[in-house]
Amino acid sequence: MILLASNIVHGFHVRGFVPAFWGAVVLALLGMLIRMVTKGA
């Protein structure tokens, strides 16, 4: 999905599969963290 976004959004570039993979991992972890924090609020 991140590679697809880099093809659609001008000014957003991802150079290869590995950086896209790690970017997706980071985004997934941030999403989980935000859900945990907001669920308790």
C-alpha positions in Angstrom: 0.0 0.0 0.0 2.9 2.4 0.7 4.4 1.7 -2.7 1.0 2.4 -4.3 0.7 5.6 -2.3 4.2 6.7 -3.5 3.0 6.2 -7.1 -0.2 8.2 -6.6 0.9 11.1 -4.3 3.3 13.6 -5.8 6.2 14.4 -3.6 6.0 11.2 -1.6 8.6 8.6 -2.7 9.6 5.2 -1.5 12.7 3.6 -2.9 12.0 -0.1 -3.0 10.2 -2.9 -1.2 12.3 -3.0 2.0 11.7 0.6 3.0 8.0 0.3 2.2 7.8 -2.9 4.3 9.4 -1.2 7.3 7.3 1.9 6.9 4.2 -0.3 6.9 5.4 -2.0 10.1 6.0 1.4 11.8 2.6 2.6 10.7 0.9 -0.6 12.0 2.7 -0.3 15.4 1.7 3.4 15.7 -1.9 2.5 14.9 -1.9 -0.2 17.6 -0.4 2.2 20.1 -3.0 5.0 19.3 -5.8 2.5 19.6 -4.6 1.3 23.0 -4.2 4.9 24.3 -7.6 6.1 23.0 -9.5 2.9 24.1 -8.6 3.6 27.7 -9.7 7.3 27.5 
